[in-house]
Amino acid sequence: MKLSKLKLLPAAAALALLCAAGSAQAGAYGYSYNNIFGLVIAVPTGQITVANSTTISRSTATLNGVSVINGGAGSLDAPRANVGPVTKGENDFTQQGPTGTFSRGDAQIVSTQFPSFPPGSTSTQAVNVAEAHLDGPAGTADASGRNGSTTGFSVDFVVGSPTATLSFDFLASPFMQVFLQSTVGQLSTATANLVVTFTITDAAGATVFNWTPDGVIGSGIFGGTEAADGANLNTSLATNFLTRGNLFTYDPSGCGTPTGTGVGTVCGSNFSSVSNALTAGNYTLTLNAVESVDLVKQAATPEPGTLALLGLGLAGLGYARRRKLAV
């Protein structure tokens, strides 16, 4: 009888180990945030008249084939898009964190210079967030999440003098994090993306100015000159199976995790540029700011050592049963 109990212990331990390996809630997490504020567009030389302007604020969320898209052209404040148990409210751009299985996106143009909104505003502020977490419920082998948020504006203007230039000055506080739990499968990935571009096109649709701040003065600009480029605003942060179990953070401005509701204007990196001379004619200026997160979580397969231990345990269980019958 005592021998039977001793032989049963390895089997019970093996089963417990296999259950732990097979049903662990292996998580994939991604968070992408950016706050562009104090954006002032000025005319250092010449004369420019604003004809009209259009804003865009869009939020999207997708989780395992279920999608939500809110806002679009003409919107200042897209309603949040969420799938799953999202606890963050409207226009709360701070982290929800890696709890539950969800996908969310939110975007807001807090203020605009063209036209002045709220009345009297002399600068533009745009805030975006994309966040998702896959907690891997039991019975789900693979899952994927995708979401994003977009803010920006389009301004049609006319250069009335022989030539004119436009200058751009703003601050930004980008922040991204990605994480894969150590027990995920080999095809698991977590990626956070960040995009900010300024473009000027002429009446024929040709690009005469393009600025994609990349943290290096003189790089990422066409048709103009940079004076300040405090961080890379066009980049990605990613982790995969080989780097699982590590939290990766992108915080080039040193502002830390967004606090409050994420719309503060206290901390940020400086950005500044000026276009080359624009000849008389009609032009369109476009700002595009996008945050997105892409997650894929594959369930881990049991380690060969775990399977071998299970086989040994079951063999022990069979041996104990035969020994008991023989006795």
C-alpha positions, 0 to 999 in steps of 0.5 A: 500500500505504501509502495502504491502511494510512492509510485502515484506521486510522480504521476500526480506531479507530472499531470500538474506540470502539464496542466500548468504548461498547457493552460497558462494565461500567456499574454501579449501586450502593446501600447502606443501613445503620442501627445503633440501639443503647442503646435504653431504654424507661422509665416516667417516670410511672405504672405499666406492666406488660409482658404479652408481646413478639415480635421480628422479624428479616427479610432479603430479596434479589432480583436479576433475578427471583431472590428469597431471604427469610429470618427473620420474626416470632419471629426475633432473627437472620435468616440473611443473604439473598443472590443472586450472589457475596456475600463478606460473612459472616453479621452483617457489616453493612459494605460489600462495595462495587461489585464483581460483580453481587449483592444482599444483606440482613441483619438482627440484633437484638443485644440486647433489653430486653423480655425481657432478652436476653442475660440482664441486658441493659437496652437494645435494639440492632438492626442492618440492612443492604441492599446491591446492585450491578449490574455489567452483564455483556455481553449484558444490556441491563437489570437490576434489584435489590431487597433489604431488611432489617427488625428490630423488636419488638412489646410488649403492655403494660398501664397499671395506674394512672390514667395513665402515660407511656413514654419512648424514648432511643437512639442511631443511626448511619445510613449510605447510599451510591448511585452510577451509572457515567457510561455507564449508560442514561437509565432507570437509577436507584439508590435507598437507603431508611431507615425507623424508626418507633415506634407505640403502639396501644390495644386498639381498634387506634387509634394514640395515639403515633407517632414517625418521627424526621426530624432536626427536633425537634417534627416527625414525632411524634404523641401525644408530645414530642421532646427530641432528634432527631439525624438523619432516620431516614426518608429516601431517597438517590437518583441517576439518569441526570442525576446519574450519575458521582457518588457520593452519601453520607448520613452525618448522624451523621458516623460514617463508613463502618461498620467492624468488622462494623458493630455498634459502639456508639461513634458515633451521634446522640441521639434522645429522646421521651416519650408523652403520658399513656396512660389505664388499659388495654391497648396495643401498642408496635411498633418497625419499622426497615427498610433497602432498596435499589432499582437499575435499570440500563439499558445505554447506547446508542452516542452519535450521534457514535460512530456517525457516526465508525464510518460514516466509518471504514467508508467509509474502509475501503471506499475504501481497498479500492477504491483497492487494486483499482484499482491 
